[in-house]
Amino acid sequence: MLPLSDLLLEKLAVEKTLFQTMVISSLLLCLLVLLIHQCLKAFDICYCYYVNCQRLHSFPQPPRCNWFLGHVGMVSLAIDTAPKDKFFYGFLKPWLGDGLLLSSGTKWARHQHLLSPAFHFDILKPYVKIFNQSTDIMHAKWHKLISAGPISCDMFKHISLMTLDSLQKCQ
C-alpha cells in the first residue's frame, strides 16, 4: 500500500482495514495519474506553441511587415522590374496600342505619373453623389423588370449604360 494512504487513515482517525486501505490507495493513485496527465497536456500545449513559433521564424521579416501580406516594397519592386510577356502583350498591341497597359520602362513611368493624380481620393470625392444617382437609376430599372415577373437580363448592358450615364454627368 501507499505510505500516504496509511497517513491519511491515521489523520482521519479511521480504523485501518485492508479494504479501506485499498480504496484510498486506488483513489490516490487515480489522482496522481490525472495530475500527471494534466501536466503532460500543459507541456504539450507549450511545446506546440514553441514549434509554431519556430516555424514562423522561417518567414522573412522586413521591418514592420505582415506575415500574411508579405513586404509591400518587395512586391512593388518585383512589379516594376518584372518583364511583360512579349507573346501575350504582343498579341494585344495591334488593338490596344502602346499606352499605359502595354508600355514599360520610362514611358510607362511617365504615363503613370501623369494619370495617378486624376484618381486621387480628393479628386473623386465630389463624384460619389453622381455615381450613387446613376446606381439608383439602374436599380429602379431592375425593380421595374423584376416586378413584371421572373426575367433573365444581360447585366453587362445595364452596367455599361450606368457607367456611360455617370461619365456624362461628371463632365
C-alpha positions, 0 to 999 in steps of 0.5 A: 500500500501507499505510505500516504494512504496509511497517513491519511487513515491515521489523520482521519482517525479511521480504523485501518482495514485492508479494504479501506486501505485499498480504496484510498490507495486506488483513489490516490493513485487515480489522482496522481495519474490525472495530475500527471496527465494534466501536466503532460497536456500543459507541456504539450500545449507549450511545446506546440506553441514553441514549434509554431513559433519556430516555424514562423521564424522561417518567414522573412521579416522586413521591418514592420511587415505582415506575415500574411501580406508579405513586404509591400516594397518587395512586391512593388519592386518585383512589379516594376522590374518584372518583364511583360510577356512579349507573346501575350502583350504582343498579341494585344498591341495591334488593338490596344496600342502602346499606352499605359497597359502595354508600355514599360520602362520610362514611358510607362513611368511617365504615363503613370505619373501623369494619370495617378493624380486624376484618381486621387481620393480628393479628386473623386470625392465630389463624384460619389453623389453622381455615381450613387444617382446613376446606381439608383437609376439602374436599380429602379430599372431592375425593380421595374423588370423584376416586378413584371415577373421572373426575367433573365437580363444581360447585366453587362448592358445595364452596367455599361449604360450606368457607367456611360450615364455617370461619365456624362454627368461628371463632365 
